[in-house]
Amino acid sequence: MSVPALTPDQVQRKSRMEILARSNSDELAHYWQEQVSHPSYSHLREPEIGLVMVRARSGGKGSRFNLGEMTITRCSVVLEDGTIGHGYVKGRDRRHAELAALFDARFQQDDTSATFLTHIENRLTSDRAVQSAKSAATKVEFYTMVRGED
């Protein structure tokens, strides 16, 4: 069964939703306050906490296996004009999921309001580089010495 290719709009929305999910609640609350207008909205799905199964591949290429469960929070909102937004975030932060859903809906109305995502993405990239540097500092090289008995 083949998966249909994503349209450019779908690729852009997927990228934005990923950044919203990887951001934190305080960042999104700050940028939400900076918005010129705050549309009225209602919940299609109240923020709710649940579990998803995380799958992995042995060696990154092998067969898939169930690694374990992870807690997520999801939320769906509908703006006054009928635009629907969804938010899925790891953990148990209901406000983060709600803000992610609100921004998803807003970006569908007007994608010029998404310029702040560049700031969040830069911070996430910087955080990842710092974490990689910390991990690299603890790297240990192992090697096997031949005893010469053979």
Phi and psi in radians as a Rosetta constraint file:
Dihedral C 1 N 2 CA 2 C 2 CIRCULARHARMONIC -1.577 0.35
Dihedral N 2 CA 2 C 2 N 3 CIRCULARHARMONIC 2.575 0.35
Dihedral C 2 N 3 CA 3 C 3 CIRCULARHARMONIC -1.619 0.35
Dihedral N 3 CA 3 C 3 N 4 CIRCULARHARMONIC 2.246 0.35
Dihedral C 3 N 4 CA 4 C 4 CIRCULARHARMONIC -1.148 0.35
Dihedral N 4 CA 4 C 4 N 5 CIRCULARHARMONIC 2.555 0.35
Dihedral C 4 N 5 CA 5 C 5 CIRCULARHARMONIC -1.176 0.35
Dihedral N 5 CA 5 C 5 N 6 CIRCULARHARMONIC 2.545 0.35
Dihedral C 5 N 6 CA 6 C 6 CIRCULARHARMONIC -1.398 0.35
Dihedral N 6 CA 6 C 6 N 7 CIRCULARHARMONIC 2.544 0.35
Dihedral C 6 N 7 CA 7 C 7 CIRCULARHARMONIC -1.313 0.35
Dihedral N 7 CA 7 C 7 N 8 CIRCULARHARMONIC 2.818 0.35
Dihedral C 7 N 8 CA 8 C 8 CIRCULARHARMONIC -0.990 0.35
Dihedral N 8 CA 8 C 8 N 9 CIRCULARHARMONIC -0.643 0.35
Dihedral C 8 N 9 CA 9 C 9 CIRCULARHARMONIC -1.139 0.35
Dihedral N 9 CA 9 C 9 N 10 CIRCULARHARMONIC -0.686 0.35
Dihedral C 9 N 10 CA 10 C 10 CIRCULARHARMONIC -1.170 0.35
Dihedral N 10 CA 10 C 10 N 11 CIRCULARHARMONIC -0.687 0.35
Dihedral C 10 N 11 CA 11 C 11 CIRCULARHARMONIC -1.100 0.35
Dihedral N 11 CA 11 C 11 N 12 CIRCULARHARMONIC -0.771 0.35
Dihedral C 11 N 12 CA 12 C 12 CIRCULARHARMONIC -1.126 0.35
Dihedral N 12 CA 12 C 12 N 13 CIRCULARHARMONIC -0.750 0.35
Dihedral C 12 N 13 CA 13 C 13 CIRCULARHARMONIC -1.129 0.35
Dihedral N 13 CA 13 C 13 N 14 CIRCULARHARMONIC -0.721 0.35
Dihedral C 13 N 14 CA 14 C 14 CIRCULARHARMONIC -1.049 0.35
Dihedral N 14 CA 14 C 14 N 15 CIRCULARHARMONIC -0.763 0.35
Dihedral C 14 N 15 CA 15 C 15 CIRCULARHARMONIC -1.103 0.35
Dihedral N 15 CA 15 C 15 N 16 CIRCULARHARMONIC -0.772 0.35
Dihedral C 15 N 16 CA 16 C 16 CIRCULARHARMONIC -1.128 0.35
Dihedral N 16 CA 16 C 16 N 17 CIRCULARHARMONIC -0.731 0.35
Dihedral C 16 N 17 CA 17 C 17 CIRCULARHARMONIC -1.140 0.35
Dihedral N 17 CA 17 C 17 N 18 CIRCULARHARMONIC -0.591 0.35
Dihedral C 17 N 18 CA 18 C 18 CIRCULARHARMONIC -1.131 0.35
Dihedral N 18 CA 18 C 18 N 19 CIRCULARHARMONIC -0.784 0.35
Dihedral C 18 N 19 CA 19 C 19 CIRCULARHARMONIC -1.118 0.35
Dihedral N 19 CA 19 C 19 N 20 CIRCULARHARMONIC -0.746 0.35
Dihedral C 19 N 20 CA 20 C 20 CIRCULARHARMONIC -1.061 0.35
Dihedral N 20 CA 20 C 20 N 21 CIRCULARHARMONIC -0.701 0.35
Dihedral C 20 N 21 CA 21 C 21 CIRCULARHARMONIC -1.216 0.35
Dihedral N 21 CA 21 C 21 N 22 CIRCULARHARMONIC -0.605 0.35
Dihedral C 21 N 22 CA 22 C 22 CIRCULARHARMONIC -1.490 0.35
Dihedral N 22 CA 22 C 22 N 23 CIRCULARHARMONIC -0.211 0.35
Dihedral C 22 N 23 CA 23 C 23 CIRCULARHARMONIC -1.267 0.35
Dihedral N 23 CA 23 C 23 N 24 CIRCULARHARMONIC -2.986 0.35
Dihedral C 23 N 24 CA 24 C 24 CIRCULARHARMONIC -2.149 0.35
Dihedral N 24 CA 24 C 24 N 25 CIRCULARHARMONIC 2.877 0.35
Dihedral C 24 N 25 CA 25 C 25 CIRCULARHARMONIC -1.071 0.35
Dihedral N 25 CA 25 C 25 N 26 CIRCULARHARMONIC -0.696 0.35
Dihedral C 25 N 26 CA 26 C 26 CIRCULARHARMONIC -1.106 0.35
Dihedral N 26 CA 26 C 26 N 27 CIRCULARHARMONIC -0.715 0.35
Dihedral C 26 N 27 CA 27 C 27 CIRCULARHARMONIC -1.055 0.35
Dihedral N 27 CA 27 C 27 N 28 CIRCULARHARMONIC -0.860 0.35
Dihedral C 27 N 28 CA 28 C 28 CIRCULARHARMONIC -1.131 0.35
Dihedral N 28 CA 28 C 28 N 29 CIRCULARHARMONIC -0.670 0.35
Dihedral C 28 N 29 CA 29 C 29 CIRCULARHARMONIC -1.097 0.35
Dihedral N 29 CA 29 C 29 N 30 CIRCULARHARMONIC -0.708 0.35
Dihedral C 29 N 30 CA 30 C 30 CIRCULARHARMONIC -1.071 0.35
Dihedral N 30 CA 30 C 30 N 31 CIRCULARHARMONIC -0.849 0.35
Dihedral C 30 N 31 CA 31 C 31 CIRCULARHARMONIC -1.226 0.35
Dihedral N 31 CA 31 C 31 N 32 CIRCULARHARMONIC -0.514 0.35
Dihedral C 31 N 32 CA 32 C 32 CIRCULARHARMONIC -1.150 0.35
Dihedral N 32 CA 32 C 32 N 33 CIRCULARHARMONIC -0.690 0.35
Dihedral C 32 N 33 CA 33 C 33 CIRCULARHARMONIC -1.139 0.35
Dihedral N 33 CA 33 C 33 N 34 CIRCULARHARMONIC -0.512 0.35
Dihedral C 33 N 34 CA 34 C 34 CIRCULARHARMONIC -1.349 0.35
Dihedral N 34 CA 34 C 34 N 35 CIRCULARHARMONIC -0.230 0.35
Dihedral C 34 N 35 CA 35 C 35 CIRCULARHARMONIC -1.085 0.35
Dihedral N 35 CA 35 C 35 N 36 CIRCULARHARMONIC 2.466 0.35
Dihedral C 35 N 36 CA 36 C 36 CIRCULARHARMONIC -1.138 0.35
Dihedral N 36 CA 36 C 36 N 37 CIRCULARHARMONIC -0.773 0.35
Dihedral C 36 N 37 CA 37 C 37 CIRCULARHARMONIC -2.205 0.35
Dihedral N 37 CA 37 C 37 N 38 CIRCULARHARMONIC 2.612 0.35
Dihedral C 37 N 38 CA 38 C 38 CIRCULARHARMONIC -2.085 0.35
Dihedral N 38 CA 38 C 38 N 39 CIRCULARHARMONIC 1.751 0.35
Dihedral C 38 N 39 CA 39 C 39 CIRCULARHARMONIC -1.182 0.35
Dihedral N 39 CA 39 C 39 N 40 CIRCULARHARMONIC 2.632 0.35
Dihedral C 39 N 40 CA 40 C 40 CIRCULARHARMONIC -1.327 0.35
Dihedral N 40 CA 40 C 40 N 41 CIRCULARHARMONIC 2.595 0.35
Dihedral C 40 N 41 CA 41 C 41 CIRCULARHARMONIC -2.595 0.35
Dihedral N 41 CA 41 C 41 N 42 CIRCULARHARMONIC 2.866 0.35
Dihedral C 41 N 42 CA 42 C 42 CIRCULARHARMONIC -2.327 0.35
Dihedral N 42 CA 42 C 42 N 43 CIRCULARHARMONIC 2.831 0.35
Dihedral C 42 N 43 CA 43 C 43 CIRCULARHARMONIC -1.538 0.35
Dihedral N 43 CA 43 C 43 N 44 CIRCULARHARMONIC 2.246 0.35
Dihedral C 43 N 44 CA 44 C 44 CIRCULARHARMONIC -1.409 0.35
Dihedral N 44 CA 44 C 44 N 45 CIRCULARHARMONIC -0.683 0.35
Dihedral C 44 N 45 CA 45 C 45 CIRCULARHARMONIC -2.402 0.35
Dihedral N 45 CA 45 C 45 N 46 CIRCULARHARMONIC 2.005 0.35
Dihedral C 45 N 46 CA 46 C 46 CIRCULARHARMONIC -0.999 0.35
Dihedral N 46 CA 46 C 46 N 47 CIRCULARHARMONIC 2.672 0.35
Dihedral C 46 N 47 CA 47 C 47 CIRCULARHARMONIC -0.993 0.35
Dihedral N 47 CA 47 C 47 N 48 CIRCULARHARMONIC 2.176 0.35
Dihedral C 47 N 48 CA 48 C 48 CIRCULARHARMONIC -2.370 0.35
Dihedral N 48 CA 48 C 48 N 49 CIRCULARHARMONIC 2.571 0.35
Dihedral C 48 N 49 CA 49 C 49 CIRCULARHARMONIC -1.766 0.35
Dihedral N 49 CA 49 C 49 N 50 CIRCULARHARMONIC 2.416 0.35
Dihedral C 49 N 50 CA 50 C 50 CIRCULARHARMONIC -2.690 0.35
Dihedral N 50 CA 50 C 50 N 51 CIRCULARHARMONIC -2.979 0.35
Dihedral C 50 N 51 CA 51 C 51 CIRCULARHARMONIC -2.133 0.35
Dihedral N 51 CA 51 C 51 N 52 CIRCULARHARMONIC 2.574 0.35
Dihedral C 51 N 52 CA 52 C 52 CIRCULARHARMONIC -2.244 0.35
Dihedral N 52 CA 52 C 52 N 53 CIRCULARHARMONIC 2.645 0.35
Dihedral C 52 N 53 CA 53 C 53 CIRCULARHARMONIC -1.521 0.35
Dihedral N 53 CA 53 C 53 N 54 CIRCULARHARMONIC 2.238 0.35
Dihedral C 53 N 54 CA 54 C 54 CIRCULARHARMONIC -1.632 0.35
Dihedral N 54 CA 54 C 54 N 55 CIRCULARHARMONIC 2.222 0.35
Dihedral C 54 N 55 CA 55 C 55 CIRCULARHARMONIC -1.884 0.35
Dihedral N 55 CA 55 C 55 N 56 CIRCULARHARMONIC 2.643 0.35
Dihedral C 55 N 56 CA 56 C 56 CIRCULARHARMONIC -2.470 0.35
Dihedral N 56 CA 56 C 56 N 57 CIRCULARHARMONIC 3.006 0.35
Dihedral C 56 N 57 CA 57 C 57 CIRCULARHARMONIC -2.156 0.35
Dihedral N 57 CA 57 C 57 N 58 CIRCULARHARMONIC 2.364 0.35
Dihedral C 57 N 58 CA 58 C 58 CIRCULARHARMONIC -1.200 0.35
Dihedral N 58 CA 58 C 58 N 59 CIRCULARHARMONIC 2.206 0.35
Dihedral C 58 N 59 CA 59 C 59 CIRCULARHARMONIC 1.237 0.35
Dihedral N 59 CA 59 C 59 N 60 CIRCULARHARMONIC 0.141 0.35
Dihedral C 59 N 60 CA 60 C 60 CIRCULARHARMONIC 1.400 0.35
Dihedral N 60 CA 60 C 60 N 61 CIRCULARHARMONIC -0.223 0.35
Dihedral C 60 N 61 CA 61 C 61 CIRCULARHARMONIC -2.252 0.35
Dihedral N 61 CA 61 C 61 N 62 CIRCULARHARMONIC -0.270 0.35
Dihedral C 61 N 62 CA 62 C 62 CIRCULARHARMONIC -1.326 0.35
Dihedral N 62 CA 62 C 62 N 63 CIRCULARHARMONIC -2.819 0.35
Dihedral C 62 N 63 CA 63 C 63 CIRCULARHARMONIC -1.266 0.35
Dihedral N 63 CA 63 C 63 N 64 CIRCULARHARMONIC 2.675 0.35
Dihedral C 63 N 64 CA 64 C 64 CIRCULARHARMONIC -1.348 0.35
Dihedral N 64 CA 64 C 64 N 65 CIRCULARHARMONIC 2.618 0.35
Dihedral C 64 N 65 CA 65 C 65 CIRCULARHARMONIC -2.571 0.35
Dihedral N 65 CA 65 C 65 N 66 CIRCULARHARMONIC 2.782 0.35
Dihedral C 65 N 66 CA 66 C 66 CIRCULARHARMONIC -1.435 0.35
Dihedral N 66 CA 66 C 66 N 67 CIRCULARHARMONIC 2.008 0.35
Dihedral C 66 N 67 CA 67 C 67 CIRCULARHARMONIC -1.368 0.35
Dihedral N 67 CA 67 C 67 N 68 CIRCULARHARMONIC -0.700 0.35
Dihedral C 67 N 68 CA 68 C 68 CIRCULARHARMONIC 2.799 0.35
Dihedral N 68 CA 68 C 68 N 69 CIRCULARHARMONIC -3.076 0.35
Dihedral C 68 N 69 CA 69 C 69 CIRCULARHARMONIC -1.774 0.35
Dihedral N 69 CA 69 C 69 N 70 CIRCULARHARMONIC 2.648 0.35
Dihedral C 69 N 70 CA 70 C 70 CIRCULARHARMONIC -2.314 0.35
Dihedral N 70 CA 70 C 70 N 71 CIRCULARHARMONIC 2.464 0.35
Dihedral C 70 N 71 CA 71 C 71 CIRCULARHARMONIC -1.404 0.35
Dihedral N 71 CA 71 C 71 N 72 CIRCULARHARMONIC 2.329 0.35
Dihedral C 71 N 72 CA 72 C 72 CIRCULARHARMONIC -2.321 0.35
Dihedral N 72 CA 72 C 72 N 73 CIRCULARHARMONIC 2.810 0.35
Dihedral C 72 N 73 CA 73 C 73 CIRCULARHARMONIC -2.185 0.35
Dihedral N 73 CA 73 C 73 N 74 CIRCULARHARMONIC 2.366 0.35
Dihedral C 73 N 74 CA 74 C 74 CIRCULARHARMONIC -2.232 0.35
Dihedral N 74 CA 74 C 74 N 75 CIRCULARHARMONIC 2.731 0.35
Dihedral C 74 N 75 CA 75 C 75 CIRCULARHARMONIC -2.718 0.35
Dihedral N 75 CA 75 C 75 N 76 CIRCULARHARMONIC 2.543 0.35
Dihedral C 75 N 76 CA 76 C 76 CIRCULARHARMONIC -2.307 0.35
Dihedral N 76 CA 76 C 76 N 77 CIRCULARHARMONIC 2.339 0.35
Dihedral C 76 N 77 CA 77 C 77 CIRCULARHARMONIC -2.208 0.35
Dihedral N 77 CA 77 C 77 N 78 CIRCULARHARMONIC 2.750 0.35
Dihedral C 77 N 78 CA 78 C 78 CIRCULARHARMONIC -2.225 0.35
Dihedral N 78 CA 78 C 78 N 79 CIRCULARHARMONIC 2.214 0.35
Dihedral C 78 N 79 CA 79 C 79 CIRCULARHARMONIC -1.385 0.35
Dihedral N 79 CA 79 C 79 N 80 CIRCULARHARMONIC 2.950 0.35
Dihedral C 79 N 80 CA 80 C 80 CIRCULARHARMONIC -1.048 0.35
Dihedral N 80 CA 80 C 80 N 81 CIRCULARHARMONIC -0.439 0.35
Dihedral C 80 N 81 CA 81 C 81 CIRCULARHARMONIC -1.575 0.35
Dihedral N 81 CA 81 C 81 N 82 CIRCULARHARMONIC 0.055 0.35
Dihedral C 81 N 82 CA 82 C 82 CIRCULARHARMONIC 1.690 0.35
Dihedral N 82 CA 82 C 82 N 83 CIRCULARHARMONIC -0.046 0.35
Dihedral C 82 N 83 CA 83 C 83 CIRCULARHARMONIC -1.217 0.35
Dihedral N 83 CA 83 C 83 N 84 CIRCULARHARMONIC 2.298 0.35
Dihedral C 83 N 84 CA 84 C 84 CIRCULARHARMONIC -1.854 0.35
Dihedral N 84 CA 84 C 84 N 85 CIRCULARHARMONIC 2.364 0.35
Dihedral C 84 N 85 CA 85 C 85 CIRCULARHARMONIC -2.232 0.35
Dihedral N 85 CA 85 C 85 N 86 CIRCULARHARMONIC 2.578 0.35
Dihedral C 85 N 86 CA 86 C 86 CIRCULARHARMONIC -2.186 0.35
Dihedral N 86 CA 86 C 86 N 87 CIRCULARHARMONIC 2.557 0.35
Dihedral C 86 N 87 CA 87 C 87 CIRCULARHARMONIC -2.401 0.35
Dihedral N 87 CA 87 C 87 N 88 CIRCULARHARMONIC 2.252 0.35
Dihedral C 87 N 88 CA 88 C 88 CIRCULARHARMONIC -2.235 0.35
Dihedral N 88 CA 88 C 88 N 89 CIRCULARHARMONIC 2.166 0.35
Dihedral C 88 N 89 CA 89 C 89 CIRCULARHARMONIC -2.345 0.35
Dihedral N 89 CA 89 C 89 N 90 CIRCULARHARMONIC 2.640 0.35
Dihedral C 89 N 90 CA 90 C 90 CIRCULARHARMONIC -1.317 0.35
Dihedral N 90 CA 90 C 90 N 91 CIRCULARHARMONIC 2.626 0.35
Dihedral C 90 N 91 CA 91 C 91 CIRCULARHARMONIC 1.615 0.35
Dihedral N 91 CA 91 C 91 N 92 CIRCULARHARMONIC -2.792 0.35
Dihedral C 91 N 92 CA 92 C 92 CIRCULARHARMONIC -2.109 0.35
Dihedral N 92 CA 92 C 92 N 93 CIRCULARHARMONIC 0.522 0.35
Dihedral C 92 N 93 CA 93 C 93 CIRCULARHARMONIC -1.628 0.35
Dihedral N 93 CA 93 C 93 N 94 CIRCULARHARMONIC 1.708 0.35
Dihedral C 93 N 94 CA 94 C 94 CIRCULARHARMONIC -1.119 0.35
Dihedral N 94 CA 94 C 94 N 95 CIRCULARHARMONIC -0.702 0.35
Dihedral C 94 N 95 CA 95 C 95 CIRCULARHARMONIC -1.148 0.35
Dihedral N 95 CA 95 C 95 N 96 CIRCULARHARMONIC -0.672 0.35
Dihedral C 95 N 96 CA 96 C 96 CIRCULARHARMONIC -1.052 0.35
Dihedral N 96 CA 96 C 96 N 97 CIRCULARHARMONIC -0.804 0.35
Dihedral C 96 N 97 CA 97 C 97 CIRCULARHARMONIC -1.110 0.35
Dihedral N 97 CA 97 C 97 N 98 CIRCULARHARMONIC -0.698 0.35
Dihedral C 97 N 98 CA 98 C 98 CIRCULARHARMONIC -1.147 0.35
Dihedral N 98 CA 98 C 98 N 99 CIRCULARHARMONIC -0.769 0.35
Dihedral C 98 N 99 CA 99 C 99 CIRCULARHARMONIC -1.136 0.35
Dihedral N 99 CA 99 C 99 N 100 CIRCULARHARMONIC -0.688 0.35
Dihedral C 99 N 100 CA 100 C 100 CIRCULARHARMONIC -1.066 0.35
Dihedral N 100 CA 100 C 100 N 101 CIRCULARHARMONIC -0.721 0.35
Dihedral C 100 N 101 CA 101 C 101 CIRCULARHARMONIC -1.142 0.35
Dihedral N 101 CA 101 C 101 N 102 CIRCULARHARMONIC -0.731 0.35
Dihedral C 101 N 102 CA 102 C 102 CIRCULARHARMONIC -1.096 0.35
Dihedral N 102 CA 102 C 102 N 103 CIRCULARHARMONIC -0.778 0.35
Dihedral C 102 N 103 CA 103 C 103 CIRCULARHARMONIC -1.162 0.35
Dihedral N 103 CA 103 C 103 N 104 CIRCULARHARMONIC -0.659 0.35
Dihedral C 103 N 104 CA 104 C 104 CIRCULARHARMONIC -1.024 0.35
Dihedral N 104 CA 104 C 104 N 105 CIRCULARHARMONIC -0.773 0.35
Dihedral C 104 N 105 CA 105 C 105 CIRCULARHARMONIC -1.147 0.35
Dihedral N 105 CA 105 C 105 N 106 CIRCULARHARMONIC -0.764 0.35
Dihedral C 105 N 106 CA 106 C 106 CIRCULARHARMONIC -1.070 0.35
Dihedral N 106 CA 106 C 106 N 107 CIRCULARHARMONIC -0.715 0.35
Dihedral C 106 N 107 CA 107 C 107 CIRCULARHARMONIC -1.151 0.35
Dihedral N 107 CA 107 C 107 N 108 CIRCULARHARMONIC -0.474 0.35
Dihedral C 107 N 108 CA 108 C 108 CIRCULARHARMONIC -1.266 0.35
Dihedral N 108 CA 108 C 108 N 109 CIRCULARHARMONIC -0.512 0.35
Dihedral C 108 N 109 CA 109 C 109 CIRCULARHARMONIC -1.351 0.35
Dihedral N 109 CA 109 C 109 N 110 CIRCULARHARMONIC -0.818 0.35
Dihedral C 109 N 110 CA 110 C 110 CIRCULARHARMONIC -2.599 0.35
Dihedral N 110 CA 110 C 110 N 111 CIRCULARHARMONIC 1.808 0.35
Dihedral C 110 N 111 CA 111 C 111 CIRCULARHARMONIC -1.362 0.35
Dihedral N 111 CA 111 C 111 N 112 CIRCULARHARMONIC -0.075 0.35
Dihedral C 111 N 112 CA 112 C 112 CIRCULARHARMONIC -1.259 0.35
Dihedral N 112 CA 112 C 112 N 113 CIRCULARHARMONIC -0.330 0.35
Dihedral C 112 N 113 CA 113 C 113 CIRCULARHARMONIC -1.357 0.35
Dihedral N 113 CA 113 C 113 N 114 CIRCULARHARMONIC -0.010 0.35
Dihedral C 113 N 114 CA 114 C 114 CIRCULARHARMONIC -1.578 0.35
Dihedral N 114 CA 114 C 114 N 115 CIRCULARHARMONIC 0.150 0.35
Dihedral C 114 N 115 CA 115 C 115 CIRCULARHARMONIC -1.112 0.35
Dihedral N 115 CA 115 C 115 N 116 CIRCULARHARMONIC -0.493 0.35
Dihedral C 115 N 116 CA 116 C 116 CIRCULARHARMONIC -1.178 0.35
Dihedral N 116 CA 116 C 116 N 117 CIRCULARHARMONIC -0.319 0.35
Dihedral C 116 N 117 CA 117 C 117 CIRCULARHARMONIC -1.073 0.35
Dihedral N 117 CA 117 C 117 N 118 CIRCULARHARMONIC -0.480 0.35
Dihedral C 117 N 118 CA 118 C 118 CIRCULARHARMONIC -1.087 0.35
Dihedral N 118 CA 118 C 118 N 119 CIRCULARHARMONIC -0.695 0.35
Dihedral C 118 N 119 CA 119 C 119 CIRCULARHARMONIC -1.127 0.35
Dihedral N 119 CA 119 C 119 N 120 CIRCULARHARMONIC -0.747 0.35
Dihedral C 119 N 120 CA 120 C 120 CIRCULARHARMONIC -1.157 0.35
Dihedral N 120 CA 120 C 120 N 121 CIRCULARHARMONIC -0.760 0.35
Dihedral C 120 N 121 CA 121 C 121 CIRCULARHARMONIC -1.088 0.35
Dihedral N 121 CA 121 C 121 N 122 CIRCULARHARMONIC -0.694 0.35
Dihedral C 121 N 122 CA 122 C 122 CIRCULARHARMONIC -1.107 0.35
Dihedral N 122 CA 122 C 122 N 123 CIRCULARHARMONIC -0.716 0.35
Dihedral C 122 N 123 CA 123 C 123 CIRCULARHARMONIC -1.121 0.35
Dihedral N 123 CA 123 C 123 N 124 CIRCULARHARMONIC -0.738 0.35
Dihedral C 123 N 124 CA 124 C 124 CIRCULARHARMONIC -1.096 0.35
Dihedral N 124 CA 124 C 124 N 125 CIRCULARHARMONIC -0.714 0.35
Dihedral C 124 N 125 CA 125 C 125 CIRCULARHARMONIC -1.121 0.35
Dihedral N 125 CA 125 C 125 N 126 CIRCULARHARMONIC -0.744 0.35
Dihedral C 125 N 126 CA 126 C 126 CIRCULARHARMONIC -1.112 0.35
Dihedral N 126 CA 126 C 126 N 127 CIRCULARHARMONIC -0.775 0.35
Dihedral C 126 N 127 CA 127 C 127 CIRCULARHARMONIC -1.057 0.35
Dihedral N 127 CA 127 C 127 N 128 CIRCULARHARMONIC -0.710 0.35
Dihedral C 127 N 128 CA 128 C 128 CIRCULARHARMONIC -1.138 0.35
Dihedral N 128 CA 128 C 128 N 129 CIRCULARHARMONIC -0.673 0.35
Dihedral C 128 N 129 CA 129 C 129 CIRCULARHARMONIC -1.154 0.35
Dihedral N 129 CA 129 C 129 N 130 CIRCULARHARMONIC -0.716 0.35
Dihedral C 129 N 130 CA 130 C 130 CIRCULARHARMONIC -1.106 0.35
Dihedral N 130 CA 130 C 130 N 131 CIRCULARHARMONIC -0.777 0.35
Dihedral C 130 N 131 CA 131 C 131 CIRCULARHARMONIC -1.121 0.35
Dihedral N 131 CA 131 C 131 N 132 CIRCULARHARMONIC -0.687 0.35
Dihedral C 131 N 132 CA 132 C 132 CIRCULARHARMONIC -1.129 0.35
Dihedral N 132 CA 132 C 132 N 133 CIRCULARHARMONIC -0.683 0.35
Dihedral C 132 N 133 CA 133 C 133 CIRCULARHARMONIC -1.146 0.35
Dihedral N 133 CA 133 C 133 N 134 CIRCULARHARMONIC -0.702 0.35
Dihedral C 133 N 134 CA 134 C 134 CIRCULARHARMONIC -1.121 0.35
Dihedral N 134 CA 134 C 134 N 135 CIRCULARHARMONIC -0.729 0.35
Dihedral C 134 N 135 CA 135 C 135 CIRCULARHARMONIC -1.162 0.35
Dihedral N 135 CA 135 C 135 N 136 CIRCULARHARMONIC -0.698 0.35
Dihedral C 135 N 136 CA 136 C 136 CIRCULARHARMONIC -1.126 0.35
Dihedral N 136 CA 136 C 136 N 137 CIRCULARHARMONIC -0.531 0.35
Dihedral C 136 N 137 CA 137 C 137 CIRCULARHARMONIC -1.183 0.35
Dihedral N 137 CA 137 C 137 N 138 CIRCULARHARMONIC -0.360 0.35
Dihedral C 137 N 138 CA 138 C 138 CIRCULARHARMONIC -1.758 0.35
Dihedral N 138 CA 138 C 138 N 139 CIRCULARHARMONIC 0.110 0.35
Dihedral C 138 N 139 CA 139 C 139 CIRCULARHARMONIC -1.164 0.35
Dihedral N 139 CA 139 C 139 N 140 CIRCULARHARMONIC 2.376 0.35
Dihedral C 139 N 140 CA 140 C 140 CIRCULARHARMONIC -2.134 0.35
Dihedral N 140 CA 140 C 140 N 141 CIRCULARHARMONIC 2.306 0.35
Dihedral C 140 N 141 CA 141 C 141 CIRCULARHARMONIC -1.636 0.35
Dihedral N 141 CA 141 C 141 N 142 CIRCULARHARMONIC 2.191 0.35
Dihedral C 141 N 142 CA 142 C 142 CIRCULARHARMONIC -1.874 0.35
Dihedral N 142 CA 142 C 142 N 143 CIRCULARHARMONIC 2.516 0.35
Dihedral C 142 N 143 CA 143 C 143 CIRCULARHARMONIC -2.531 0.35
Dihedral N 143 CA 143 C 143 N 144 CIRCULARHARMONIC 2.773 0.35
Dihedral C 143 N 144 CA 144 C 144 CIRCULARHARMONIC -1.883 0.35
Dihedral N 144 CA 144 C 144 N 145 CIRCULARHARMONIC 2.301 0.35
Dihedral C 144 N 145 CA 145 C 145 CIRCULARHARMONIC -1.672 0.35
Dihedral N 145 CA 145 C 145 N 146 CIRCULARHARMONIC 2.417 0.35
Dihedral C 145 N 146 CA 146 C 146 CIRCULARHARMONIC -1.480 0.35
Dihedral N 146 CA 146 C 146 N 147 CIRCULARHARMONIC 2.271 0.35
Dihedral C 146 N 147 CA 147 C 147 CIRCULARHARMONIC -1.385 0.35
Dihedral N 147 CA 147 C 147 N 148 CIRCULARHARMONIC -0.306 0.35
Dihedral C 147 N 148 CA 148 C 148 CIRCULARHARMONIC 1.503 0.35
Dihedral N 148 CA 148 C 148 N 149 CIRCULARHARMONIC 0.193 0.35
Dihedral C 148 N 149 CA 149 C 149 CIRCULARHARMONIC -1.399 0.35
Dihedral N 149 CA 149 C 149 N 150 CIRCULARHARMONIC -0.305 0.35
